[in-house]
Amino acid sequence: MLNKFRAILYYYRPLAIWSFAVTLLLTVYNPGIVGALLTKLFLMALFWLMINDKGIRKKLKFYKMVGVSNFRLVVMLYIIDCFLTCSFLLLIKGFI
């Protein structure tokens, strides 16, 4: 179980920069948590379509080696991203 979670975190590391950039843009535009989570859900749906593509799937085999399915990867990335986004937005709202 821990190896699966490490594989997911290893994959999330490069995506975290882009996710934080989207979170900053959402904070400037509308710092609401619901809007941010819906936007992140839409982006995860696009990511789901992207990893189901055969060309990209060949490049992303390392998380499959530890037994993480595409669905589990997307769900876990969304949960991690929701936690970080909500934490950041609540922190920002505390200072605004």
N, C-alpha and C positions, 0 to 999 in steps of 0.2 A: 504494500500500500504506500509506504514511504517513497519507494522508487518511482511509483506512478506520479505522486505529487511532485517530486523533484523534477521529473521529466516535464510536467506541465509548467512548473515555475521556470525551468530552463527555457522553455519556449516563450513564456510570457515576458521574459527580460527584454528582448528587442522590441516587443510590441508595447511595452510600458511607456516608452518615450512618445510614441504616437498617441497612445491613449491619454497621456498627461497633456499633450498639446491640444487634443480635442476637449479635454476637461477645462483647460484654460480658456479656450474659445467659448465654450458653453457658459463658463463663469462670467465672462465679459458680457455676453449676449443676454443670458437669462440664468441666474444662479439657482434655479429651482431643481430640486432633486428628482422629481418625477420626469421632467423634460430631459434631464441628463441621462437618466436610466433608460428612457425610451430611445433616445439617440444612440446610446451604447448598444441597446438590443438590436436596432437596425444595422449598426455596424457589425455586430456579431453575425447577423443573418448574411450579410455580404461576405464575411469571413468564412462562414459555413459553405457558401457556394464556391468560394475560392479554393478551399481545401478539398472539395469534392472533384475538382478538375484533375485529370490524370497527370498533366505535366507538373503541376505543383505538388501533387501527392507523392511523386517520386523523390522530390527534394526533401520531403518532411517525413521520412521513414523512422527517424530515431524515436519518436514517441510511440510509434506502433511496436517497436521492439520490446517495450516494457508492458505492453498490453493495454494501452490507452486507445479507445476508439475515437473516431472523429467526433461523435456526439458528446462523449464525455469530455474531450478536450475543449470543445466550444462552451459547454455548460460550466466547466470549472474556470475557464478564462473569464467568462461573464461574471461568475460569482466573485472572483478575485477582483475584477475590475469594478464591480458594483461596490464592494467593500471599500476600496481605495477612493473611488469617486465620492461616495457618501461621506467618508471621513474628511476628505479635502473640502467639500462644499460646506459641511458643518463647521469646520475650522474657519473657513473664509467668512461664513455668515456670523460667526462669533466676533469678528473684527470689523464687520461693516455696520 
